[in-house]
Amino acid sequence: MIKEFIVKLLQFGLKVQSKIIPANDKLAHFYGGFIYAYITRLFTDNILVVLVPLFFALTKEWLDNVKTDEGIKLGNVEKLDVFFTVLAGLLIYTIKFL
């Protein structure tokens, strides 16, 4: 009886966790945006901390939309990729106001 309860509790926990934790590729976009924003922050503390990751995110998504000579797309264009890349810059930028 207790074993069944623990199993159900763990299954519920995994179900909730899968809904609130972003996918690995979104985390990769966040980490990439963090690196762009952090390097930019070393040189300036203005809105460029947000705009540089935005530039790289939009460039990457544009490249995802380009087709090769064989007609193969390089990736999928996803708005959430841009969001997670820029999110890191927004966080770093807002820290200066705390």
C-alpha positions as CSV (number, residue, x, y, z in Angstrom):
1,M,0.0,0.0,0.0
2,I,2.8,2.4,0.9
3,K,4.8,1.3,-2.1
4,E,1.9,2.0,-4.4
5,F,1.5,5.5,-2.9
6,I,5.2,6.3,-3.4
7,V,5.1,5.1,-7.0
8,K,2.0,7.2,-7.7
9,L,3.7,10.2,-6.0
10,L,6.8,9.8,-8.1
11,Q,4.8,9.5,-11.3
12,F,3.0,12.6,-10.4
13,G,6.2,14.4,-9.6
14,L,7.7,13.4,-13.0
15,K,4.6,14.5,-14.8
16,V,4.7,17.9,-13.2
17,Q,8.5,18.2,-13.8
18,S,8.2,17.4,-17.5
19,K,5.7,20.3,-17.8
20,I,7.7,23.0,-16.0
21,I,11.3,22.2,-17.1
22,P,12.2,23.4,-20.6
23,A,13.6,21.0,-23.1
24,N,17.3,20.6,-23.5
25,D,17.5,22.7,-26.7
26,K,15.7,25.6,-24.9
27,L,18.3,25.4,-22.1
28,A,21.1,25.4,-24.7
29,H,19.6,28.6,-26.1
30,F,19.4,30.1,-22.6
31,Y,23.1,29.3,-21.9
32,G,24.1,30.7,-25.3
33,G,22.2,33.9,-24.6
34,F,23.8,34.1,-21.2
35,I,27.3,33.8,-22.7
36,Y,26.5,36.6,-25.3
37,A,24.9,38.8,-22.6
38,Y,27.7,38.2,-20.1
39,I,30.5,39.1,-22.6
40,T,28.5,42.2,-23.7
41,R,28.1,43.1,-20.0
42,L,31.9,43.1,-19.6
43,F,32.0,46.1,-22.0
44,T,28.8,47.9,-21.4
45,D,25.8,48.0,-19.1
46,N,23.2,49.4,-21.4
47,I,20.4,47.8,-23.5
48,L,23.0,46.1,-25.7
49,V,23.1,43.4,-23.1
50,V,19.7,42.4,-24.4
51,L,20.1,43.4,-28.0
52,V,23.2,41.3,-28.7
53,P,21.6,38.0,-27.7
54,L,18.5,39.1,-29.7
55,F,20.6,39.6,-32.8
56,F,22.3,36.2,-32.4
57,A,18.9,34.5,-31.7
58,L,17.3,36.1,-34.8
59,T,20.3,35.3,-37.0
60,K,20.2,31.6,-35.8
61,E,16.5,31.3,-36.5
62,W,16.9,32.9,-39.9
63,L,19.6,30.4,-40.7
64,D,17.3,27.6,-39.6
65,N,14.9,28.8,-42.3
66,V,17.4,28.8,-45.1
67,K,17.5,25.8,-47.4
68,T,20.7,24.1,-48.7
69,D,21.3,23.6,-52.4
70,E,19.7,20.2,-52.0
71,G,16.5,21.8,-50.6
72,I,17.1,20.6,-47.0
73,K,16.2,23.0,-44.2
74,L,19.0,23.4,-41.6
75,G,16.6,23.5,-38.7
76,N,13.1,24.4,-37.3
77,V,12.3,28.0,-36.7
78,E,10.9,28.3,-33.1
79,K,9.8,31.5,-31.4
80,L,10.7,29.9,-28.0
81,D,14.3,29.6,-29.1
82,V,14.5,33.3,-29.5
83,F,12.7,33.8,-26.1
84,F,15.1,31.6,-24.2
85,T,18.1,33.2,-25.8
86,V,16.9,36.7,-25.0
87,L,15.7,35.8,-21.5
88,A,19.3,35.5,-20.2
89,G,20.1,39.0,-21.5
90,L,17.0,40.3,-19.8
91,L,17.9,38.7,-16.5
92,I,21.5,40.1,-16.6
93,Y,20.2,43.5,-17.6
94,T,17.7,43.7,-14.8
95,I,20.2,42.7,-12.2
96,K,21.8,46.1,-12.4
97,F,18.5,47.6,-11.1
98,L,18.4,45.5,-7.9
